[in-house]
Amino acid sequence: MSAAEQIRARLQVSRPGFTLDVDLQLPGRGVTALFGPSGCGKTTSLRAIAGLLRAQQATVVVNGEVWQDDAARIWRPTHQRALGYVFQEASLFEHLSVRGNIDYGRRRTPKERHTVALDHAVDLLGIAHLMDRKPHALSGGERQRVAMARALATGPRVLLMDEPLAALDAQRKAEVLPYLERLHQALDIPVLYVSHAIDEVARLAAHMVLMQDGRVLASGRTEDMLVRLDLPLAHGDAAASVVEGTVLRHDAHDHITSVQFAGGRLLLASPTAWPAGAPVRLRIQARDVSLALAAPVDTSILNILPATVVQVEADSPGQCMVALDAGPTRLLARVTQRSAQALALAPGKAVFAQVKGVAVVN
């Protein structure tokens, strides 16, 4: 990455009982997730990048634009940083309409920063029919979509999102997620997305920063991070791999979609008629992958992939996590310790991965 295409944030923040010390070098486009447990420093990092919190000995550079460099005595206050910020709560002005809320920030932003057409943002977020409503007449999901439009209206060079779905129930979250995807696909604005929900990260983020106790534990492509057995992400009942694929065809009679990925083909039971050539992102839970030494026959399982064992690590008591290579694609399988011993699983062993479930995450 060149300096003009990356976000650099060297931040130190000290307060009683907590110290943040991170050096982030992130892609200057796409969605990057700051992920980790509550209290690990995700929101503190975001606030420091925004200038809402002054970090010490800090450097913040967004795609070549210096916002803070303490060594050079450079400090731009928040209102001089071309950013959009979406909080957990929408925090809309209750006395203004949706249109008034969006216009409020836009009128206070220099016209040269109006890089996102307002009509385009409104269309992407599906809020055109809400423009004359007051906030009290909106659902939680609608309020968050309006907050996103308000942030985009200022023409940000980076969009900061601090757990924007955390306050929503499952139904409202499912309502908002497709709009977030459309937003990220249609606009060339880098997004820093704070979350402790791995399903959101797997669905939205191309890059992930794993944080713990105010430090960066690891950083890299999301699909690579999720399957690293040296990280906590690849352990426990929620461990999963993310696979990028392309739709080959959809069988309308059986409601089965065939997807090509780097390790072969997967069949998905799906009522959705995905068009041929459409990109899809799939999530395969480690608990839904079983292993066999010979190709199974007479089975109801649709997806059986030849694979090679890369690594075997202890997981929870009596369980092992197995990293597999299906071609160049890394998968995880969670099996019992007894099964791992019975199959003599070890690096280099050829196996067949029986994938019992595949979820489309985009």
Steps between C-alpha positions, in 0.01 A plus 500: 500500500624847415468775760226658288293180520516412866385612842778530756418548866768485767315559826578500871235572760545453874233517765455330837489125452540506121768577242452508125814454293437417134668553166240447228587480130173439322376490139391839368188351344242238590373400844740436788355356821645578842395186685540377854327471839348796681764722657782399265542850352295492179289808568792684660699449179212627288450808717873578487501474120202737493672748731226464762769372733857628489751217486860558605807453280252445219492496123177487299525507120202419275592429138786748507319771700664567838248553780743464790875479527622587847865484393430774242255685731207443263151472645172536316192521723208276414310761296802532269523125439303379197326215678155362557421340836211261570444415866313214669208735550385708204482822712279680251358847566145420609361840394626463143369281221720236339578751225586763761731262685690416183518863387626614841845351455518561127441876536795520740737318266701681229346439157825359365453209741156412362636198314199275563182605319227530761240332278740212446552447875124523563435244226770260621359507852138474390375799696342716227151429637608609850634847421206692648464290814621597845734260686230388745311348204796281395592146597843434651629370167365802314663736751838336443462522123425872535807539723710336228358735236575797726861382537537456123350841429811670639716348224731296726836363396446221751187366667532399866230266630489414870286187540215654298284188533564423868183671622277319248314174543561213258218604266616861473861392460398274210318799351804729511779261395408486129508881487845501657618258232357715223668804651843342512471355150379821336718764670879517489530614862709303752304383802630422849234281660508423873323181603508209740257298282697258284205441264500870406875499446489186285227654288634853455874527556780420256765583763497439874695627800472272803548695823555390857581702813584818309734326257479359147510123521500453121398676180429374150243385246184385676491158335862438607450621857196279562690177433825567686522241776736723697214749548189463716275565198568148372392326819172421669155426371481816287820434301442522126668566168394754237513400134472730200324341204314558173158365410510250214130422472176469694270199470150643539349153533715381792578849633870417493766757410840389374793721606856485370777588747875460503476153659233356271121522498235529768128433473269724702139431586356842424159631391679810366567484126850645498600608148791322333825689553385671820767516774397343830663482839445176688552408864572141600482421870776270625239299692327428166805331349570132567792297366541162332801312364307364200247671277158432656231338286122484538490813713258793523787747537528703179851638545797265535837660429842335476731680741832478680552538874722800574486520880325338795459687829317430825178695532254464787527189722466191282494708178761574235510769233638385166626743235455366147606608154242438229722612216611853596197550725540454876211333686450399864352180641411453866515133592525300819839409637401134468424543129828682441687211658297231319568667162864568595458861388833673447646762265515367144224242544255478209135508609154574369321795659125447528340842514157469660403866482594809298360847571496789254609811690449762229 
